[in-house]
Amino acid sequence: MRDRESRTVRFTSPELLSNEILLNVEDLLDVVLTENGLCDRYADASPGEAIVYHIGLLARDRDKVASELSPERREDLEAVARRVWAMAEAGLGHLVQRRVAEGRCAYLLVVRPRPLSARSAAGYALADLLGREAA
């Protein structure tokens, strides 16, 4: 099993997202290739961790005509891109891109802190505790 902490990219605040992203070769080689892989990586991720989900030019690589990817790989990329967008829209992460070479970018999902579920016992306990402290 790989040591996840050695390749984790962390941020101190959302304002520093564009300035704090440092990518090394391990980060670039550890790209999520499938939607299931993305969901597994997200489930294991800590807030502030960056998940690399594509390297290249995303719009070109998703296009049926312009893409040089195989049809199967392009379909996987399309599914990953749709899932990442939905996660960002739901407030689960920030979408960031970082240029790694001429004509190539690393596309990242930066995991946000997860909100407490209103249905969880811990969420109710914390809400009750905060309510008592405010009173």
N, C-alpha and C positions, 0 to 999 in steps of 0.2 A: 504494500500500500504506500502511495506517495505521501510525503509530508506536505500537507496543504498550506501550512503556515509559511513555508519557504517561498511560495509563489504567490501569496496573497498580496493584492494591491489594496491599500486602505486610504481613506480620505478623512480629514479632520472635520470638514464642513462642506455643505453643498456649494458655497461660494468659491471654494478652491478646486472644484472639479477639473477645470481645464488646466490648472497650473500644477496639480499634484500627481497627475497620472504618469507613472513611470513604468514602461514596459521593458521587460528583458526577453531574452530568447525563449526561456521556458514559458512565459505568458503567451508568446506568439505561437508556440507549438501546441499549446493546450487549448485549442479552439473547439467549441461545442459544435458538433456536426449534425445532430438530430434534435428534434423537438423533445424527445424523451430525455436525451442527454442534458438539454437545457434545464428541464424541470428537475432532474436529479441534482444537477449542480446548484440550482437555486435553493433547493430544499436543504442542502448542506452549507450554504453560504451564510456568512455573517454580515451584518450591516456594514456598508463601506467596501465590501469586496467587489472587485470588477470581474465580470465574466466575459471573456472574449467569445463572441458568437460568429464573427466573420472577419476575414482579412481579404481585401481586394477593393473593388468598387461595388457596393451593394446594389445600387440601382441597375448598373450594367449587368452584374452577375445574375440578377433575378429576371432579366429580360430574355424572352424566348429567342429572339433574333440575335442580339448582341452578345449573349453569354457564350463563353468558351467552355462552360461546365457541361458535364454529361446531363442528360435529362433527369436521371435519378437524383444526382447531387443537387441540381437546380431546384427540384421539387422539395428536397429536404431543406435547402436554404430558404425557400419560400415559406415553408411551415415554421421554421425557426424565426424568421423575420416577422411573420404575423403574430407569433406567440410573444416575442419580445415587445412588439408594439402594444399588444393588449396588456402586458404586464406594466409597461410604463403608463399607459392610460389609466390603469387601476391604482397607480401610485405605489407600485411595488419596487420601482427602480427608476434610475435616470439613464437616458440614452446618450452616449458620448462616443465620439469618434476621434481617433488620433492618427495622424499621418505617420506611416512607418517607412515609406519610400515614395519615390515619384510614381504617382498613379496608383498607390496602394494605401489603404487606411485600415486600421484595426477598429472594429465596431464593438463597443462595450456596453454591457448592462451593469450599472453600479447599483448594488442592492441597497434599498432604503431600510430603515428600521421597520419592523413589522408591527402593525397596530394590534393592540389587544382585541381579541374577539369578544364581542358583547355576549356571546353564548358560552364563553369559557368560565369555569369556576374562578380561575385566577383573575380574569377581567372583572368579575363581580366583586371579588374580595378587594382588589385594588381600588375600584370605584367607591366601595363602601369606606375604605380607609381614607381615601382622599376627601370624601364627603365629610367625614368626622373631623379631619384636620382643618377643613375650611370653616366649619361651624364654630 
